[in-house]
Structure formats: C-alpha cells, structure tokens
Amino acid sequence: MAARAKSQSKGDLATTATRVQTGFAGFLETHADAVRVGAVLLLILFSLSFTLTKSLWADEHSDITAGYSKLLTGDFRFAFIHAQGNVIYGIPLLLMRPQFPLDNTCWTELYAKEGMPGWTHTYSAMECEYQFLFVMNPGKERQMLIAARLMALLMGVILLLVAAGWVARAYGKAQAALFSLLFVTSPVVLMRTSTANVDIVMVLLLVLSMSQYWAYTQDKQFRHMRWSGFWCGLAIAAKISPLLIFFPVMLLYPLLARMFRLRVRNPWKVALVFLLFCWLGLNMGYLFQGTFVPVGTSLAKDPIIWDKVATVARMESLPGASFLLSIPSPVPYYFAKTLGFVANDILYGGGLPTYAFGRVWPGPVPWYLSVLFLLKSPLPLLVLLAAGLWVARRRLRDHASALIILVFFAGFLLQLKNNLQISVRYVLLAFPLAMMLASRSVEVCGDAMKEGERKGAGSSRPIRSAKASASGSVRRLDFLVLFCVIWSLASAFFIMPHFEAYYNELAGGPWNGLDLFAYSPFYGGANVYNVQRYVEQNNITRYGFHEDAGLYPTAIGPGDTGVPCVRTPGTYFVGANALRPMDTQCYRWLRSESPTAVLWWTIYRYDIS
C-alpha cells in the first residue's frame, strides 16, 4: 500500500510538472512577441539603472581612454588585448571633446612601453589613463562615463535583438522568447551592457557570425559562409590580435563546416562547431603566452588575482599538490591558475575573499555561504550544458563530434577564473545549448499535448495513458529547464539593487561583528555618486573615501583623502571591497571600529573620534 501511494505520488508530481511545462509552452507560443518586447524593455531598464548609478570600475577607464586616443590619433594598429572594440566607446567623446593631451609624459612613456595606446594590466598605466581622461576634465567625468556606457547599452540591445531573431528563425518564436528571458536575467549580461567594456562588442559580432552560419546551413550558399567568417574574424580583431588566430580561423571555419556537412535538422552540431571556434578564437592568444615556470610560482606572481598567496597555500595542502605545483608547466599558467581556483572554490566554499579587514576566513566557510555563492555562479548553466550534451549523445555518434564536445566542454571549464566569475563572452556562448535544451523540452511537451488531444477525441482512457507517456518523456528535461529558469531569476534578484547587500549581511560585516566582505564585479555598482550627494546634504567637509583599492581617489569629487593606515580622527566612507588587495596590517585598526551608517548597502560610514 505504501509503495503504491509513493508511486502514485510520483505520478502526480510528474503529471503536475507536465501541465506546468505545457502551460508555459502554450504561454510562450501565444505571447512570444510580447515576451521578447518585454525582455528588451527590461534589459534597457536594468542596464540604464546600473549605467546611471555605477561608479567607475575595473576596465572602463582603460577601454574609454584607449578608444578615444585611437580616434584622436588615427592609430588603429592591433594590440594584443582589447584591440579595436573599445573604439566604439570613444565615439560619443568626440562630440564632447574632453581635454586629452597625447604629448604628456605619462602617456608618452606608456606609448613607448606598450607600443601603442591601449590596455595594460599595470596599476601605474591604469592611473595614467584615468588621470588624463578624467582628472583633467573636472565636472565632466560622469557625463563622459555615462556617454560611453550608453554605447554599451546600445550594443546589448542590438545583441539581444539579433540573437533572439536568430533563435526565432532557427527554432521558433517560443524558443526565442525563452532565450530572451534567460538573456535578460543573466547578471553577467546586465553587467556588460551597463559598463564600457569591450566584451559586449565582441560577442555581438560573434552572434552575427553565428546567424550567417545558420543561414549557410539552410541554403548552402557560400556567401553566407564568407560573411560568417568576416564577422568572426572581426570579433577576434575587436578583442585580441589576429596575428595568431585570424588566418587559421578564416581557413578552418568553412573547411570544418563542409567536412561535417551540417544541416539545420541537427542544430547540436551547428552550435557545437561554432562554439568550438569561438573558444579557440578567444583563447588561442593565451596558448603562446605562458612561460616554462612552475605553476605555483606563476600563481603567486599573478598581479591580477587578489587572493593569490592563500590559494597557493591551500593548494599545497592537498595530497600531491606540492609536487604538481613544482613541475615546470609547458601549458600557459593562465590555464593552470584557473584549475587552481576551481579547486579552491570547490573545497573552500565558493572562493570567498581571503583578505578581509586584516583577517583570513578560518578554514571552510559555512555551507549557506556556498549556497549563496552558487546563486551568482555559472555552475547551474554548466550542469544544464552537460545535461544537454547527454541528451544529444545519440545524435552525435561520430568521433569528430565527440571530440568537439570534449574540447569545448573542457575549454569552458577552464574559463572558470577567480571566484568563478566568468564574463559574458564565456557565459553567452553556452546560451545556444541551454536554449536548445529548453527548446527540446517545449517540443516534447507540445507533442505530448497534441497527442493527448488526438487520442482524447475517442475516449478518456487514452488521455490518461498519454499523460503518463508525456510525463515519462518530459521527466528527463523539465526539472533541468525549470532549474535553469529559476537560477536565472534568482541570480538577477540576488544582484538587485546591489547583491552584496544580502551577501554581506548574511556572511557577516560590521553589523554582525565579523570582518568578512564579499566581492564581485558588481561591486562597481556601489553608487558612489549617491555617497557624494549624501556628503553634500549632510554638510560634511572633511572625509576620506576608499574604493577599489584606492586606484580612483577622485571618484566622488574634491575633499577625498582616502583612508589612512593609522588610526586618524575623521569621517570615512569605506567600500565593501576596498581593503582586500591592500596590506592587511595597514587597516587592522578598522577592525576595532563600528560603522555608524550603511549607505546604499555596500558603503559603510565610520566616524572616528
């Protein structure tokens, strides 16, 4: 009796899931156009809110400076990283004409060192770029930043329209509507469409290439292949130098397409082949960048990773890790360090910061912090990708397709960098596979619904059997698709308005007597301009402000003196991430202080008497 009740309960659950799926599929079918329009409006709303409130962060000053300088000088030679895509952010600055003397000493030395104006990872060059574009134009900093960001927003909207249009032509309007929802609710997409970053330009060109490639599979006209190769090559040129990858990709792209004889009825191969080329195009430059040095040494010396020392120490504590770290690695240390951080994140609760007000989190973190971290990580998308490949295994029997799956999936895993923060150029490439899995689920539900209607015309008994059959078919996919949608919605909610709010309050922070602060690129949305407004409204004339390791000391205007390394009376505004990469001994005195106010979730006010 108990077994029968348990079996009936499972059947009821499967039937309910089937009804939800068929209802969702029916809604997408009947309201596909409205959903796509709503997705575009949501993308504009979300990205515009970030665009208007974010402080300057990360790569923006480099991209804007490099793009504007290229337009001023007419020097469009290729740099290794961020080659041409940043030019688009300099276009609105041509109308504003900010002061930017190219003959200054700082810029001349940078030009001589780098060979051209553009991207660099050194803090001195970052400060140089920031200084001569923003410091020399007081009162125009925010206008220039917003103007450049609006170009990124425009690129994001175009990207959504093009990608959703490609999905609609290839798979139908319902799948395009679902794709649009997944696109808009992705935190990394929102981030890249609201900051002046070159990635969004490159991904747009890749999607254009993909749409032309699909057109080639439809009518076999080679002109589509030429356009596809053109957009793909231009995307690579927008990001990194084509010297190593432009011609190989142009040659291999149509060659492998003809070799696999792709057809639209097998969309898995189309997506996998394209994604393989995207991965190769994005990472070929790194294949020749590394040197033959021990992996551990490379990890410890990497200037970009904040918690580098702690990661190496943690890895050395693993069985056999010290031996592996001492081997001179012929592979780029870029890949080696990503593997190290994957292990670090899995074993130590999702890559929480190791520097936090002079204290390292002691050992494994509580389980709920790892759960919270997973909400903003791409791991659910990786699970969905793996499930999609498993579902498609019967369609991909030949060895060549299996090799493509292996190479792409391994490459995608290797893109998991510090704290599992992977940018839109990697996450977006998995959306076609996620979309196709969702498409398959909608297709199965629709077929089951039609079958039930057809058999139900004769008697009621076939309806029950049709439902049972449908539940059996859908059961393999419905929960995974539902999981993906819930993850996307939850991750979007998690970062609204600034997700560190919820993360820090649960993880600790001054209010709970702990010193831990979480980090994410969304810390750039710390709303520094509202802090400046707060300072003005409260007539605060002397204050210090510390954000993003103090690289941008004039981010909120005059009077900014930073946070001293010794206890000094005064009013201070400290960002949640500000002190992580700094000397932990310098700010130890802050641990004994308590904030008097929290401004917009991520910035704490301290009144030191």
Secondary structure, DSSP 8 states (H G I E B T S, - for coil): -HHHHHHHHHHHHHHHHHHHHHHHHHHHHHSHHHHHHHHHHHHHHHHHHHHHH----TTHHHHHHHHHHHHHH------SBS-STTHHHHHHHHHH-----TTSHHHHHHHHHHSSSS----HHHHHHHHIIIIITSTT-HHHHHHHHHHHHHHHHHHHHHHHHHHHHHHH-HHHHHHHHHHHHT-HHHHHHTSS--THHHHHHHHHHHHHHHHHHHHH--HHHHHHHHHHHHHHHHHHB-TTTTHHHHHHHHHHHHHHHT--TT-HHHHHHHHHHHHHHHHHHHHHTT--S-BHHHHHHH-SS-TTHHHHHHHHHTSTTHHHHHHSB-SS-HHHHHHHHHHHHHHHTTTT--S-BTTB---SS--HHHHHHHHHTSSHHHHHHHHHHHHHGGGG--SHHHHHHHHHHHHHHHHT--GGG---HHHHGGGHHHHHHHHHHHHHHHHHHHHHHHHHHTT-SHHHHHHHHHHHHHHTTTHHHHHHHHHHHHHHHHHTSS-THHHHHHHH--GGGT-------GGGGGS-HHHHHHHHHHTT--SEEEE-GGGT-TTTT-TTB----SS---EEEEEETTTTTTS-TTTTGGGGG---SEEETTTEEEEEE-
